[in-house]
Amino acid sequence: MTDQDVSGDGERYRSVLASLPVLVSTHTVDGTYTGIYTALQVKSTGTPEELVGSALEDVLNDEATKELLSCAEATLETGERQYVEFPVYFAGEEFRRGAYVSPLAGTDEVVIVSFDLTRHHEREEILYDTLEALVTNTSRRALERTFCEKLVEKSRYRMAWIGGYGEDGVEVQASAGTDGYLEEIAERFGSLDESNEPGVCAARSRQPTGRFFVDESDGWAEVASKRGLQAGVALPLSHGGVDHGVLVVYTTDSEYLAPWREEVLESYADAVGYALSAAMWRWALTAETAAVVSIEFSGGDLSALCAAAGCGSLGVESVVPRPDGTVYYLESDDEVDLYDAVEATESMRPYGDGPDGVHAVVLEEKTPERRITQMGTRIRGYHVTPERASLTVVVPNSEGVRPVMRRVRDRYADASISVGWGEQDAENRLAATPETVLTDRQHEVLEAAYRHGYFESNSDCNLTDLAEVLGISRWTVSQHLRAAQKKLCSHMFE
């Protein structure tokens, strides 16, 4: 029996085998199914029980039938277990299966334990493709494009794209095989942001949709149907709390996107998320343009928590974006219970507690720390006092510095931000100038203090006068002056 010569029952039987990773069956010596055993839910057009009473030749192709019958005969003669691999053809596709054939004690029947090799091989191929792409590509966009191309070239997926949600709405970061699909969706709805296309919605909301099917009642279905699309899946790309967007894959055969293949794609998405994070930090560590951004600001929620708890300082061990908010894992040298302090605030709530009290809090709003973490930065240090907070983040490249600064300034207008490029050695520090050592604000405050005679002995200019000139608070002037003097001294003497 060939794949082109399949009865309706045969096609249904094969769908059972294609949907099961493991199947245990018993057979007479001529191959008739006498029993079927599986604890797994079958998602196919048939059920395992339908196979009972059928002959192997009614279910499998000639090659597979011949191999299994030969093994059955050999195991009954020798009493030894046999192993064989064979193809199963279903929906125009070849699935490879392996099988152990053993004698069934006390009978003249055999037990066949067959298992799917295709999904195992596809998972192995995913890992190989991910590693190869990571080694051979030198930019993020090229890496993402390669991931999409691999899916379209080596599998039966019609198109694939990676997207995210930025300041200008949904952004397509890389694609393969889209053939103007997304452009037509944008034209029909006015923009991608206005469409109800499931992949676009997943990118916009940063929430995966899992499998979705083309439904004629949806506004985007006509555009999809023109290209023969039947189904798709949208999966998150993330690793270590860093959000890299959403991977969206489409197929022209809904049967091809079986549940186990969705699991394989989930593995692929996990591998891609890891690869993007690994590549980002590989480039950050080796590129001269990697930036270290130091940020200081007042009035933050964690400073308020620190003050409410009556502790001198808090350390933030990590910041983790989650669907229900941003989680801050905290540590403190002071023996304080943060629970009452957290309960007293309106902006946060405890995130679990251990035997020694609360160790993490959730801020439900979209904080700057959450946003810059999702942009691919790494927070290297975060220290909070009742008055101020300071954190240091590593930005992989120069293009990411301005967006980070903008995110911070949107929330903390008086934030003091300085940028250092790469790992500066002593020679680089000596070559730096005050303009590069100080932030713009620190330079402005320091120059104003000098021009108005603040540093002169018996000067009539004080912090209040400088605050009026600059239009900021006296306390802010003091902090900027102190920070500027400290940086200049570090630049000269360290």
RAVEN-V40420 format. One record per pair of residues at least 12 apart in sequence whose C-alpha atoms are under 7 Angstrom apart, sorted by the first residue. I is the first residue (numbers start at 0). GAP is how many residues later the second one is. D is the distance in Angstrom with one decimal. If there is no record, write none. Layout:
I&GAP&D  I&GAP&D
This chain:
0&60&4.7  0&61&5.2  1&59&5.5  2&86&5.8  9&48&5.9  9&49&5.2  10&79&6.7  11&33&5.6  11&34&5.2  12&33&6.2  12&38&6.7  12&46&5.8  13&45&6.2  13&76&6.0  14&29&5.6  14&30&6.4  14&31&6.7  14&75&6.4  15&26&7.0  15&28&5.9  15&30&5.8  15&31&6.3  15&32&6.3  17&77&6.8  18&23&6.3  18&24&6.3  18&25&6.4  19&22&6.7  20&94&5.3  20&95&4.8  21&92&5.8  21&93&4.3  21&94&6.5  22&14&6.5  22&15&5.8  22&90&5.9  22&91&5.4  22&92&6.3  23&12&6.0  23&13&5.1  23&14&6.5  23&88&5.8  23&89&4.5  23&90&6.4  24&12&6.1  24&86&5.8  24&87&5.3  24&88&6.6  25&83&6.7  25&84&5.6  25&85&4.5  25&86&6.1  26&82&5.5  26&83&5.4  26&84&6.5  27&80&6.9  27&81&4.7  27&82&6.6  28&43&6.4  28&44&6.7  28&80&6.0  29&39&7.0  30&24&5.6  30&25&5.3  30&38&6.4  31&21&6.0  31&22&5.6  31&23&4.2  31&24&6.1  32&18&6.4  32&19&4.8  32&20&5.2  32&21&5.6  32&22&6.2  33&18&5.3  33&19&6.1  34&17&5.8  35&12&6.4  35&13&6.3  35&16&6.9  59&28&6.3  60&27&6.9  63&22&5.1  63&23&6.3  66&17&7.0  70&30&6.5  71&29&6.4  71&38&6.4  74&26&7.0  74&27&6.0  74&28&6.1  75&27&5.8  78&24&6.2  79&22&6.6  80&19&6.6  80&20&5.6  80&21&4.6  81&18&5.6  81&19&5.1  81&20&6.6  82&16&5.7  82&17&4.6  82&18&6.3  83&14&5.8  83&15&5.4  83&16&6.7  84&12&5.7  84&13&4.3  84&14&6.2  85&12&6.4  94&23&5.7  95&20&6.3  95&21&5.3  95&22&5.3  96&17&6.5  96&18&5.5  96&19&4.5  96&20&5.1  97&16&5.5  97&17&5.4  97&18&6.5  97&19&6.4  98&13&6.3  98&14&5.4  98&15&4.0  98&16&6.3  99&12&5.7  99&13&5.2  99&14&6.5  100&12&6.6  122&141&6.2  125&142&6.0  129&141&6.7  129&142&6.6  129&145&7.0  132&13&6.6  133&141&6.4  133&145&6.7  140&32&6.7  140&33&6.5  143&30&5.7  144&29&4.9  144&30&5.9  147&12&5.3  147&13&6.0  147&27&5.8  147&28&5.5  148&27&5.3  151&24&6.8  151&25&6.9  155&95&6.7  156&92&6.9  156&93&5.7  156&94&4.5  157&19&6.3  157&92&5.7  157&93&5.0  157&94&6.3  158&17&5.7  158&18&4.5  158&19&5.2  158&90&6.0  158&91&5.4  159&15&5.7  159&16&5.5  159&17&6.7  159&18&6.9  159&88&5.6  159&89&4.4  159&90&6.3  160&13&5.6  160&14&4.0  160&15&6.3  160&86&6.0  160&87&5.4  160&88&6.7  161&12&5.3  161&13&6.3  161&83&6.7  161&84&5.6  161&85&4.6  161&86&6.3  162&40&5.8  162&82&5.4  162&83&5.4  162&84&6.8  163&39&4.9  163&40&6.7  163&81&4.4  163&82&6.2  164&38&6.0  164&39&5.3  168&24&6.1  169&22&6.5  169&23&6.0  169&33&6.5  169&34&5.8  184&35&6.7  184&38&6.9  195&24&6.9  196&23&5.7  198&35&5.7  198&49&5.7  201&32&6.6  201&44&7.0  202&42&6.5  202&43&5.6  205&39&6.8  205&40&7.0  207&26&5.4  207&27&5.0  207&28&5.7  208&24&6.8  208&25&5.4  208&26&7.0  209&23&5.1  209&24&5.4  209&25&6.4  210&21&5.7  210&22&4.3  210&23&6.9  211&19&5.6  211&20&5.3  211&21&5.9  212&17&5.9  212&18&4.2  212&19&6.4  213&16&5.2  213&17&5.8  227&24&5.4  228&21&6.7  228&22&5.7  228&23&4.3  229&21&6.2  229&22&5.0  229&23&5.9  229&24&5.5  230&19&5.8  230&20&5.6  230&21&6.8  230&23&5.2  231&17&5.4  231&18&4.1  231&19&6.0  232&15&5.7  232&16&5.5  232&17&6.7  233&12&6.5  233&13&5.7  233&14&4.4  233&15&6.6  234&12&5.2  234&13&6.5  234&31&6.7  234&34&6.5  235&33&6.7  236&32&5.6  236&33&6.4  236&35&6.7  236&36&4.6  237&32&7.0  237&35&4.6  237&36&7.0  238&34&5.3  238&35&5.3  238&38&6.5  240&79&5.4  240&80&6.0  241&131&6.0  241&132&4.8  241&134&5.8  242&131&4.8  243&29&6.7  246&22&6.9  279&116&6.2  280&115&6.6  282&113&6.6  283&112&4.2  283&113&6.5  287&133&6.9  287&134&5.3  288&108&5.5  288&109&5.8  288&132&5.8  288&133&6.0  289&105&6.0  289&106&4.9  289&107&4.8  289&108&6.6  289&131&5.7  289&132&4.9  290&103&5.8  290&104&5.1  290&105&6.5  290&106&6.4  290&107&6.7  290&128&6.5  290&129&5.6  290&130&4.4  290&131&5.5  291&100&6.8  291&101&5.8  291&102&4.6  291&103&6.3  291&127&5.7  291&128&5.0  291&129&6.2  291&130&6.9  292&99&5.6  292&100&5.2  292&101&6.2  292&124&6.9  292&125&5.7  292&126&4.5  292&127&6.3  293&97&6.0  293&98&4.5  293&99&6.6  293&123&5.6  293&124&5.2  293&125&6.3  294&95&5.5  294&96&5.3  294&97&6.2  294&120&6.7  294&121&5.7  294&122&4.6  294&123&6.6  295&93&5.7  295&94&4.3  295&95&6.6  295&119&5.5  295&120&5.0  295&121&6.5  296&91&5.7  296&92&5.6  296&93&6.6  296&115&6.5  296&117&6.6  296&118&4.4  296&119&6.3  297&89&6.1  297&90&4.4  297&91&6.2  298&89&6.9  301&82&6.8  302&81&5.9  302&82&5.6  302&83&4.5  302&84&6.1  302&85&6.2  302&86&6.7  303&82&6.1  304&36&6.2  304&37&6.6  305&79&6.3  305&80&5.2  306&79&4.6  307&33&5.3  308&27&6.7  308&29&5.9  308&32&5.1  310&23&6.0  310&25&6.8  311&73&6.1  311&74&6.9  312&19&6.5  312&71&5.5  312&72&4.4  312&73&7.0  313&16&6.6  313&17&5.9  313&18&4.9  313&69&6.1  313&70&5.0  313&71&6.4  314&15&5.6  314&16&5.0  314&17&6.0  314&67&6.1  314&68&4.8  314&69&6.2  315&12&6.5  315&13&5.7  315&14&4.6  315&15&6.3  315&66&5.3  315&67&6.3  316&12&5.4  316&13&5.7  316&14&6.8  320&49&5.7  323&40&6.3  324&37&5.9  324&38&5.5  324&39&4.1  324&40&6.3  325&36&5.4  325&37&5.2  325&38&6.3  325&44&6.1  326&33&6.6  326&34&5.7  326&35&4.5  326&36&6.6  327&32&5.4  327&33&5.4  327&34&6.4  328&30&6.0  328&31&4.3  328&32&6.8  329&29&5.4  329&30&5.6  330&28&6.8  336&20&5.9  336&21&6.9  337&19&7.0  337&20&5.8  338&18&6.9  338&19&5.8  346&16&6.0  346&17&7.0  347&13&6.5  347&14&5.4  347&15&4.6  347&16&6.6  348&12&5.6  348&13&5.4  348&14&6.9  349&12&6.2  367&39&5.6  367&40&5.5  367&43&6.9  371&32&5.8  376&16&6.3  376&17&5.6  376&18&4.9  376&19&6.8  377&15&5.4  377&16&5.2  377&17&6.9  378&13&5.9  378&14&4.3  378&15&6.4  379&12&5.4  379&13&5.4  379&14&6.8  415&23&6.8  415&25&6.9  416&22&5.9  417&20&6.5  417&21&5.0  428&62&6.5  436&50&6.9  437&46&6.4  441&38&5.3  441&39&6.7  441&42&5.6  444&32&6.8  444&35&6.7  444&36&6.6  445&35&6.0  448&17&6.8  462&14&6.7  462&15&6.9
